[in-house]
């Protein structure tokens, strides 16, 4: 029979806390999401203790077998987490004691909850990165596929949300492909930096037991061990790396969401959103509201807030561990959940939207978008310095505007009455097809370049295949 004091973590000398302390202190409501990672870390630690002779090999096997039973209960949804036991670690250790008896007490030899939670969190973040990276890889492939399909369909390119120059739909989509591919790189970089195992740091100073932290690191799929025990238990920069990379990803997805919202309006009409991803109105029967891209846009603020929350928690903490660091978990878990939703939503929208090329072409022809091409013709064919050509075309646009016309409405003969140097200009200079086809500089919007770039994006995405999870070994 276990006494009340023995069942308490503080049974050696503290009599118990006020109910308010227990309420504030308890974290099992949210940190139970670390349960499987906690079992992986505990098994690796127990096996190492047995191999080094810190505990007997028989006791190590009993503990490992018991932990596997706990894992099975958790995976089956049969495990009951008790808030009175404070956190996920104590819940698992208590259940282990129920299963194997007092031998469970050997598990915590040479280990503290400080290095225990650090390794659990690293394992969890690593898994979260791998899931998110795989989702992003699929999204980049969708972008490449849609870009190739629309490599020659013209749309307006904007600066300041004003018509600027014609581009192609494919070229526009590839911009997001590049952004998301860089997001993958940021995530993988964060994953690389969390590749040091903190197990063995104990509370803050290491331990006097003859442990083998490198062995636990190998079992858990880490590249190496941490080099400083204080740093190992007192920093959460691996959480901040993930949250920061996620915040940048959320920016990119939010911008995509914003464009889908704009493009789907009748005023733009560039895309038709998939009906099954839209919502209706409670009063206006005609509405097809772009709720999903709106939430892609809105959830970015939530991700930014989580990053700021953890930065604020960490900014004033003296070394080493402080209980403040418990507050990183809810922000971490929430951002991981929201980022996966954001990327899944982005992929679904990109896969499901229907572009309306006749609308995008018509919009590309508005706003004198070929003005630069006319200036370039004056440079190459009439020998004008570009600044002079710029001035000539600017005056021409203003002159036509007084008449209620744009460049696309004027004949070559009309243009020549404004400036004789425009005599003989080929009419195709004022077409959007000519404008996009002549932009063959690297990364340009010429249709043949866009098609090649889409294939190249798919290749680069495949080469950055989702990081193979380094499995926990037994």
C-alpha positions in Angstrom: 0.0 0.0 0.0 1.5 3.4 -1.0 1.1 6.1 1.5 -0.3 9.5 0.7 3.1 11.0 1.1 4.8 8.4 -1.1 2.2 9.0 -3.8 3.0 12.7 -3.8 6.0 14.0 -5.8 7.0 16.1 -2.8 6.3 13.3 -0.3 9.8 13.6 1.2 9.2 16.9 2.9 6.4 19.0 1.6 2.9 18.3 3.0 1.0 19.3 0.0 -0.1 22.5 -1.8 -3.0 24.8 -1.6 -5.8 24.0 -4.1 -5.0 27.2 -6.0 -1.3 26.1 -6.4 -2.5 22.7 -7.7 -4.9 24.4 -10.1 -2.2 26.8 -11.5 0.6 24.2 -11.4 -1.2 21.3 -13.1 -0.3 20.9 -16.8 -1.6 17.5 -17.6 -4.7 19.0 -19.3 -2.5 20.0 -22.2 0.9 18.3 -21.8 -0.7 14.9 -22.1 0.0 15.4 -25.8 3.6 14.5 -24.9 2.6 11.1 -23.6 4.0 8.9 -26.4 7.2 10.9 -26.6 7.5 10.7 -22.8 7.3 6.9 -23.0 9.9 6.8 -25.8 12.3 8.9 -23.7 11.7 6.8 -20.6 12.3 3.6 -22.4 15.5 4.8 -23.8 16.6 6.0 -20.4 15.6 2.7 -18.7 17.5 0.6 -21.3 20.6 2.8 -20.9 20.4 2.5 -17.1 20.3 -1.3 -17.4 23.2 -1.4 -19.9 25.4 0.8 -17.8 24.6 -1.2 -14.6 23.1 1.8 -12.8 20.1 -0.5 -12.3 19.9 -4.2 -12.9 19.1 -5.5 -16.4 16.1 -7.3 -14.9 14.7 -4.2 -13.4 15.3 -2.3 -16.7 13.3 -5.0 -18.6 10.5 -4.9 -16.1 10.3 -1.1 -16.5 10.4 -1.2 -20.2 7.7 -3.9 -20.4 5.5 -1.9 -18.1 6.0 1.3 -20.1 5.0 -0.6 -23.3 1.8 -1.6 -21.5 1.2 2.1 -20.6 1.8 3.0 -24.3 -0.8 0.5 -25.4 -3.3 1.9 -22.9 -2.7 5.5 -24.2 -2.9 4.4 -27.8 -6.1 2.6 -27.2 -7.6 5.6 -25.4 -8.0 3.7 -22.2 -5.5 5.7 -20.1 -7.1 8.1 -17.6 -5.0 11.2 -16.9 -5.4 12.4 -13.3 -5.0 16.2 -12.9 -4.1 15.6 -9.2 -0.9 14.0 -10.5 0.1 17.4 -12.0 1.6 16.5 -15.3 2.0 13.8 -18.0 5.3 12.6 -16.5 3.9 11.8 -13.1 0.7 10.3 -14.6 2.8 7.8 -16.6 5.1 7.1 -13.7 2.2 6.5 -11.3 0.5 4.1 -13.7 3.9 2.3 -14.2 4.0 1.8 -10.5 0.5 0.3 -10.5 1.7 -2.1 -13.1 5.2 -3.1 -12.0 5.3 -2.1 -8.4 8.1 -0.3 -6.5 10.7 -1.2 -9.2 9.1 1.7 -11.1 10.9 4.1 -8.7 14.2 3.2 -10.4 13.2 4.8 -13.7 13.9 8.3 -12.5 17.5 7.5 -11.4 19.9 10.0 -13.0 17.1 12.0 -14.5 15.1 15.1 -13.6 11.8 16.2 -14.9 13.8 19.1 -16.3 15.7 17.1 -18.9 12.7 14.7 -19.2 10.4 17.5 -20.4 13.1 19.0 -22.6 13.6 15.7 -24.5 9.8 15.1 -24.7 9.3 18.5 -26.2 12.1 18.1 -28.7 10.7 14.7 -29.9 7.2 16.3 -30.2 8.5 19.3 -32.2 10.5 17.0 -34.4 7.3 15.0 -35.2 5.4 18.2 -35.8 8.0 19.4 -38.2 7.9 16.2 -40.2 4.1 16.3 -40.4 4.0 19.9 -41.5 6.9 19.5 -44.0 5.0 16.6 -45.7 1.9 18.7 -46.0 3.9 21.6 -47.5 5.6 19.2 -50.0 2.2 18.2 -51.3 1.1 21.8 -51.5 4.1 22.8 -53.5 3.4 19.9 -55.9 -0.1 21.2 -56.4 1.2 24.7 -57.2 3.7 23.3 -59.7 0.9 21.3 -61.4 -1.5 24.2 -61.6 1.2 26.5 -62.8 2.2 24.2 -65.6 -1.5 23.9 -66.7 -1.8 27.7 -66.8 1.7 28.6 -68.0 0.4 30.7 -70.9 -2.8 32.2 -69.4 -2.4 35.9 -69.0 -3.4 37.8 -65.9 -2.6 41.3 -64.6 0.5 41.7 -62.4 0.0 44.2 -59.6 2.1 46.6 -57.7 0.3 48.7 -55.0 -2.7 46.7 -56.0 -2.7 48.7 -59.3 -2.4 47.1 -62.7 1.3 47.0 -63.5 2.4 44.6 -66.2 0.9 41.4 -67.6 2.1 38.1 -66.2 0.8 34.6 -66.5 -1.4 32.7 -63.9 1.3 30.1 -63.8 4.0 32.7 -63.0 1.9 34.1 -60.2 1.3 30.6 -58.7 5.0 29.8 -58.9 5.7 32.7 -56.6 3.9 30.9 -53.8 5.7 27.7 -54.7 9.0 29.4 -54.0 7.7 30.8 -50.7 6.5 27.5 -49.5 9.7 25.8 -50.6 11.7 28.2 -48.5 9.3 27.5 -45.6 10.2 23.9 -45.9 13.8 24.8 -45.8 13.3 26.9 -42.6 11.4 24.0 -40.9 14.2 21.5 -41.9 16.8 23.9 -40.5 14.9 24.1 -37.2 14.8 20.3 -37.2 18.5 20.1 -37.7 19.2 22.4 -34.8 17.0 20.4 -32.4 19.1 17.3 -33.0 20.9 17.3 -29.7 19.5 15.2 -26.9 19.2 16.9 -23.5 18.8 13.6 -21.5 21.6 13.4 -19.0 21.5 17.0 -18.0 19.3 16.0 -15.1 18.0 19.0 -13.1 20.7 21.4 -14.3 24.2 20.2 -13.3 24.3 16.7 -14.8 24.4 13.6 -12.6 26.9 11.5 -10.6 25.6 8.2 -12.0 27.7 6.6 -14.7 25.1 7.2 -17.4 25.6 7.0 -21.2 23.7 10.0 -22.7 25.0 9.1 -26.2 23.2 5.8 -26.0 19.9 7.4 -25.3 20.5 10.0 -28.0 21.0 7.2 -30.5 17.9 5.3 -29.4 15.8 8.4 -29.8 17.2 9.4 -33.2 19.2 12.4 -32.1 22.4 13.3 -33.9 24.3 14.1 -30.7 24.0 15.2 -27.0 23.9 18.7 -25.6 27.2 20.1 -24.5 26.1 22.1 -21.5 23.7 20.8 -18.9 22.4 24.3 -18.0 21.6 25.1 -21.6 20.0 21.7 -22.1 17.3 22.3 -19.5 16.8 26.1 -19.6 16.3 27.0 -23.2 13.4 26.5 -25.6 14.9 28.0 -28.7 13.9 24.8 -30.6 10.3 25.8 -29.8 11.0 29.3 -30.9 12.6 28.1 -34.1 9.5 26.1 -35.0 7.1 28.9 -34.1 9.2 31.5 -36.0 9.3 29.3 -39.1 5.6 28.7 -38.7 4.9 32.4 -38.4 6.7 33.0 -41.8 4.7 30.2 -43.3 1.5 31.7 -41.9 2.4 35.0 -43.6 2.7 33.3 -47.0 -0.5 31.3 -46.5 -2.4 34.5 -45.4 -1.3 36.3 -48.5 -2.5 33.5 -50.6 -5.8 33.5 -48.7 -6.2 37.2 -49.3 -5.7 36.8 -53.0 -8.2 34.0 -53.2 -10.7 36.2 -51.4 -10.2 39.1 -53.8 -10.0 36.9 -56.9 -13.3 35.2 -56.1 -15.3 38.4 -55.9 -17.5 39.3 -58.9 -15.5 42.5 -59.3 -12.4 40.3 -60.1 -13.9 37.1 -61.2 -10.5 35.4 -61.7 -11.4 32.2 -59.9 -14.4 30.2 -58.9 -14.0 28.6 -55.4 -15.0 25.0 -54.9 -18.5 24.9 -53.6 -17.8 22.4 -50.9 -15.2 24.7 -49.3 -17.5 27.8 -49.2 -20.2 28.8 -46.8 -23.5 30.4 -47.3 -25.2 33.4 -45.7 -28.0 33.2 -43.1 -30.0 35.9 -44.9 -28.6 36.3 -48.4 -29.4 33.2 -50.5 -27.0 34.1 -53.3 -23.8 34.2 -51.2 -20.9 31.9 -51.6 -18.6 33.1 -48.8 -14.8 32.3 -49.0 -14.7 31.2 -45.3 -11.7 28.9 -45.8 -9.3 31.4 -47.3 -10.5 34.0 -44.8 -9.6 31.7 -42.0 -6.2 31.0 -43.7 -5.7 34.7 -43.5 -7.0 35.1 -39.9 -5.2 32.2 -38.3 -1.9 33.8 -39.1 -2.6 36.3 -36.2 -3.0 33.4 -33.8 0.3 31.9 -34.9 2.1 35.2 -34.5 0.6 35.6 -31.0 1.9 32.2 -29.9 5.4 33.1 -31.0 5.2 36.4 -29.1 3.8 34.6 -26.1 6.8 32.2 -25.9 9.3 35.0 -26.6 7.8 36.9 -23.7 7.9 34.0 -21.4 11.5 33.2 -22.1 13.0 36.7 -22.3 13.6 37.4 -18.5 14.3 33.9 -17.1 17.6 33.4 -15.2 19.3 30.1 -15.8 18.3 27.3 -15.4 14.8 25.9 -15.3 11.8 28.0 -14.1 8.2 26.9 -14.0 7.4 29.7 -16.4 8.6 27.4 -19.2 5.6 25.3 -18.7 3.7 28.0 -20.6 5.4 27.2 -23.9 3.3 24.0 -24.4 -0.1 25.4 -25.2 1.3 28.0 -27.6 3.4 25.2 -29.2 0.6 22.8 -29.6 -1.9 25.4 -30.8 0.5 26.7 -33.5 1.3 23.2 -34.7 -2.5 22.5 -35.0 -3.2 25.8 -36.7 -0.3 25.5 -39.2 -1.4 22.0 -40.3 -5.0 23.4 -40.8 -3.6 26.3 -42.7 -1.5 24.2 -45.1 -4.3 21.6 -45.6 -6.7 24.5 -46.4 -4.2 26.0 -48.8 -3.7 22.7 -50.6 -7.5 22.1 -50.8 -8.2 25.5 -52.2 -5.4 25.3 -54.8 -6.6 21.9 -55.9 -10.2 22.9 -56.0 -10.3 26.4 -57.5 -11.2 27.0 -61.2 -9.4 29.8 -62.9 -11.3 31.9 -65.5 -8.6 32.8 -68.0 -10.9 35.0 -70.1 -11.5 37.3 -67.1 -7.8 37.4 -66.1 -6.9 38.3 -69.7 -9.5 41.0 -69.9 -8.2 42.4 -66.6 -4.6 42.3 -67.8 -5.5 44.5 -70.8 -6.8 47.3 -68.6 -4.7 50.0 -67.0 -2.2 50.6 -69.9 -0.2 47.5 -68.7 1.8 47.4 -71.9 3.2 51.0 -71.4 6.6 49.7 -70.4 6.7 47.6 -73.5 6.1 50.6 -75.6 8.8 52.5 -73.8 11.2 49.6 -74.4 10.3 49.7 -78.2 11.3 53.3 -78.3 14.6 52.4 -76.7 15.5 49.5 -78.9 14.0 50.7 -82.2 14.3 54.5 -82.0 17.4 54.7 -79.8 15.9 56.8 -77.0 17.4 56.7 -73.5 15.0 54.9 -71.3 14.2 57.9 -69.2 13.2 59.9 -72.3 11.1 57.0 -73.6 9.5 56.7 -70.1 8.5 60.4 -70.3 7.2 60.1 -73.9 4.9 57.2 -73.0 3.8 58.8 -69.8 2.7 61.9 -71.7 1.0 59.6 -74.3 -1.0 57.8 -71.6 -2.1 61.1 -70.1 -3.1 62.4 -73.6 -5.1 59.3 -74.3 -6.8 59.5 -70.9 -8.1 62.9 -71.6 -9.9 61.3 -74.6 -11.2 58.5 -72.4 -8.9 55.9 -74.0 -6.1 53.6 -73.1 -3.2 52.3 -75.2 -5.2 49.2 -76.2 -7.8 51.5 -77.8 -5.4 53.5 -80.0 -4.2 52.8 -83.5 -0.6 53.3 -84.5 -1.6 56.2 -86.7 -3.2 57.9 -83.6 -0.1 57.3 -81.6 2.1 58.8 -84.3 0.1 62.0 -84.2 1.3 62.4 -80.6 4.9 61.6 -81.4 6.3 60.9 -84.8 8.8 58.5 -83.4 5.9 56.1 -82.8 5.4 55.8 -86.6 5.8 52.2 -87.8 5.4 50.6 -84.4 4.2 47.0 -84.9 0.6 46.7 -83.4 1.6 43.6 -81.4 3.7 45.7 -79.2 0.5 46.8 -77.5 -0.7 43.3 -76.8 -0.5 41.4 -73.5 0.7 38.3 -75.3 3.7 40.2 -76.7 4.3 41.6 -73.2 4.6 38.3 -71.5 6.4 36.4 -74.3 9.3 38.9 -74.4 10.1 38.6 -70.7 12.6 35.8 -71.0 15.1 37.0 -68.4 15.7 34.3 -65.7 12.7 34.0 -63.5 10.6 35.9 -66.0 7.0 35.3 -67.0 7.5 34.1 -70.6 5.2 31.1 -71.0 8.0 28.7 -72.0 10.0 29.8 -68.9 7.0 29.3 -66.7 6.4 25.8 -67.9 10.1 24.9 -67.4 10.1 26.6 -63.9 7.0 24.5 -62.9 8.8 21.3 -63.7 12.0 22.6 -62.0 10.0 23.4 -58.9 8.6 20.0 -58.8 12.1 18.5 -59.1 13.5 20.7 -56.3 10.5 19.9 -54.1 11.2 16.2 -54.6 14.8 16.6 -53.8 13.8 18.3 -50.5 11.6 15.3 -49.7 10.1 15.3 -46.2 12.8 14.5 -43.8 12.8 10.9 -43.0 11.9 10.6 -39.4 14.7 9.1 -37.4 12.9 6.3 -35.7 13.2 5.5 -32.1 15.2 2.3 -31.9 14.6 -0.6 -29.5 
